[in-house]
Amino acid sequence: MRSTNPFALWRWESLLENSSDIGAGFIRTLQVAVLALLLALVIGVVVGTMSTAKGRLPRAVARIYVEMFQNIPLVIQIFFMYNGLAMAGLVLSEFTIGVVGVGMYHGAYIAEVVRAGILAVPKGQEEAAYSEGFNYIQTMRYVILPQMVKIILPPLTNQAVNLIKNTSVLAIIAGADLMYVADSYASYSLNYGPVYAVAGLLYFLLCFPLATFARKYEQKLKDNDTVVVNVGVDIPEVME
């Protein structure tokens, strides 16, 4: 008689026999995450730059985009793309919905990170660029954005971690991602313990290195700022 222990050896053996399906789900998750992140970065840079533009119209468009995507749950957005657009005659594959849906959702958050990074660059840098004859686009491209990258890298990496975890929402539309494959296997085999443990471990292996990098890089920036401040302090002379 087989053991009823949720982590019995036979359960792990059964999971190993279906490891190819888990591996395919992992690859699918990785593909969606990479493409969604690229889309989110493009949207984030464009919308974040628009948020700091001089004109009211680009700022208003950027604000509407950010508020709309940040304040509507990702699950609803995915369901709308899967069911709502289909009813309107636009049928998208689960993979496309994952890339576009997760990418546009996190693009709003990255836009806020970019906006904060641009505002963190000293105003004098922008004024100096204008004094050299640069227009707004040239100032952003050659002066502001390169300096902004170092500032926003830690929060940007945290957004990448959140994006990877949020790809699991594809399980609700049978997206063939890691979470869907794991849940499907658990449902028909009633082998819940090992498969969810493995799925959690695989997500951990994707997210932990990024989270660690963000934490260490942020600490490095703080240490560098401390060194700069200490070097700039005048040491009073000791009176004999």
C-alpha positions in Angstrom: 0.0 0.0 0.0 1.3 3.4 -1.0 2.1 5.9 1.7 -0.3 8.8 2.1 2.4 11.2 3.1 2.1 14.3 0.8 5.9 14.1 0.2 6.3 10.3 -0.1 9.0 8.9 -2.3 6.5 7.5 -4.9 5.1 11.0 -5.3 8.5 12.4 -6.3 9.0 9.5 -8.7 5.7 10.2 -10.3 6.6 13.9 -10.7 10.0 12.9 -12.2 8.2 10.9 -14.9 6.3 14.1 -15.8 9.3 16.4 -15.5 9.3 17.2 -19.2 5.9 18.9 -18.8 7.2 20.9 -15.9 10.3 21.9 -17.8 8.1 23.0 -20.8 6.0 25.2 -18.4 9.2 26.7 -17.0 10.5 27.6 -20.4 7.2 29.1 -21.3 7.2 31.2 -18.2 10.7 32.4 -18.9 9.8 33.3 -22.5 6.8 35.3 -21.4 8.8 37.0 -18.6 11.6 38.1 -20.9 9.4 39.5 -23.7 7.0 41.1 -21.2 9.9 42.8 -19.5 11.2 44.1 -22.8 7.8 45.5 -23.5 7.4 47.0 -20.0 10.8 48.7 -20.3 9.9 50.3 -23.6 6.6 51.5 -22.3 8.1 52.6 -19.0 10.8 54.7 -20.6 8.4 56.3 -23.1 5.6 57.0 -20.5 8.0 57.9 -17.8 9.6 60.5 -20.0 6.2 61.8 -21.1 5.4 62.3 -17.4 8.2 64.9 -17.1 7.6 66.6 -20.4 6.9 70.3 -20.6 3.6 70.0 -22.4 0.3 69.3 -20.6 -0.9 66.8 -23.2 1.9 64.2 -22.9 1.8 64.5 -19.1 -2.0 63.9 -19.1 -1.7 60.9 -21.4 1.1 59.4 -19.2 -0.9 60.0 -16.1 -4.1 58.4 -17.5 -2.1 55.3 -18.6 -0.4 54.9 -15.2 -3.5 55.4 -13.1 -5.6 53.1 -15.3 -3.1 50.1 -15.3 -2.0 50.5 -11.7 -5.5 50.7 -10.3 -7.1 47.8 -12.2 -6.1 44.3 -11.0 -4.0 42.4 -13.4 -6.4 39.4 -13.3 -9.2 41.7 -14.7 -6.9 43.0 -17.4 -6.0 39.4 -18.5 -9.6 38.3 -18.5 -10.6 41.4 -20.6 -7.9 40.6 -23.2 -8.9 36.9 -23.2 -12.7 37.2 -23.2 -13.6 40.8 -23.9 -11.4 41.2 -27.0 -12.5 37.8 -28.3 -16.2 39.0 -28.1 -15.1 42.0 -30.1 -13.6 39.8 -32.8 -10.0 40.1 -31.7 -8.7 36.7 -30.6 -5.2 36.6 -29.1 -3.2 33.5 -28.1 -2.6 32.9 -24.5 1.1 33.6 -25.1 0.4 36.9 -26.7 -2.0 37.9 -23.9 0.7 37.0 -21.3 3.4 39.1 -23.0 1.1 42.1 -23.8 -1.0 42.0 -20.6 1.9 41.6 -18.1 4.1 43.9 -20.1 1.6 46.8 -20.2 0.7 46.3 -16.6 4.3 46.5 -15.4 5.0 49.2 -17.9 2.9 51.5 -15.7 5.0 50.8 -12.7 8.3 51.1 -14.5 7.0 54.4 -15.9 6.8 55.7 -12.3 10.3 54.4 -11.6 11.6 56.2 -14.6 9.7 59.4 -13.7 11.2 59.4 -10.2 14.7 58.7 -11.7 14.4 61.6 -14.1 13.3 63.9 -11.3 16.2 62.7 -9.1 18.8 64.0 -11.6 19.9 67.4 -10.5 18.1 70.2 -12.4 21.4 71.8 -13.2 22.2 69.0 -15.6 19.1 69.8 -17.7 19.8 73.5 -17.7 23.4 72.9 -18.7 22.3 70.8 -21.6 19.9 73.5 -22.8 22.7 76.1 -22.5 24.8 74.0 -24.9 22.0 74.1 -27.5 20.4 70.7 -26.8 16.7 70.3 -27.4 14.4 68.3 -25.1 14.9 65.0 -26.8 18.6 65.4 -27.0 18.8 66.4 -23.4 16.9 63.3 -22.3 18.8 61.0 -24.6 22.4 62.2 -23.9 22.2 63.7 -20.5 19.3 62.8 -18.3 18.6 59.1 -19.2 22.2 57.9 -18.9 22.5 59.3 -15.4 19.0 58.0 -14.5 19.9 54.4 -15.2 22.2 54.1 -12.2 19.5 55.6 -9.9 16.6 53.4 -11.0 18.4 50.1 -11.3 17.5 48.7 -7.9 13.7 49.5 -8.1 13.7 48.4 -11.7 15.2 45.1 -10.7 12.5 44.7 -8.1 9.9 45.3 -10.8 11.4 42.6 -12.9 11.1 40.2 -9.9 7.4 41.1 -9.5 6.9 40.7 -13.2 8.2 37.1 -13.2 5.9 36.2 -10.3 2.9 37.8 -12.0 3.3 35.6 -15.1 1.6 33.0 -12.9 -1.6 34.8 -13.6 -1.6 33.0 -17.0 -2.8 29.9 -15.2 -6.3 31.3 -15.2 -6.5 31.2 -19.0 -4.6 27.9 -19.5 -1.5 29.7 -20.6 0.7 26.6 -20.4 3.0 28.5 -18.1 4.8 26.9 -15.1 1.9 27.5 -12.7 -0.7 26.1 -15.1 1.3 23.0 -15.8 1.9 22.4 -12.1 -1.7 23.0 -11.2 -3.0 20.7 -14.0 -0.6 17.9 -13.0 -1.6 18.3 -9.3 -5.3 18.2 -10.2 -5.3 14.9 -12.2 -2.7 13.1 -10.1 -3.7 14.5 -6.7 0.0 14.8 -6.2 0.1 18.3 -4.7 3.1 18.5 -2.4 6.1 17.8 -4.7 4.8 19.7 -7.7 4.0 22.9 -5.9 7.3 22.6 -4.0 9.2 22.3 -7.3 7.2 25.1 -8.9 8.0 27.3 -6.0 11.6 26.4 -6.2 11.8 27.3 -9.9 10.2 30.7 -9.3 12.7 31.2 -6.5 15.6 30.4 -8.7 14.4 33.0 -11.2 13.6 35.7 -8.6 16.2 35.3 -5.9 19.3 36.3 -7.9 17.6 39.5 -9.2 16.3 40.4 -5.7 19.8 39.8 -4.2 21.4 41.9 -7.0 19.0 44.8 -6.3 19.6 44.7 -2.6 23.4 44.7 -3.0 23.5 47.3 -5.7 21.3 49.6 -3.6 23.6 49.2 -0.7 26.6 49.9 -2.9 25.1 53.2 -4.0 24.4 54.1 -0.4 28.0 53.3 0.5 29.3 55.4 -2.4 27.2 58.3 -1.4 28.5 58.1 2.2 32.1 58.1 0.9 31.4 61.1 -1.3 29.8 63.0 1.6 32.7 62.2 3.9 35.3 63.2 1.4 33.5 66.5 0.9 33.6 67.4 4.6 36.2 70.0 5.7 38.3 68.8 8.6 39.0 71.7 10.9 42.6 72.3 11.8 43.7 71.6 15.4 44.8 74.7 17.2 48.1 74.2 19.0 
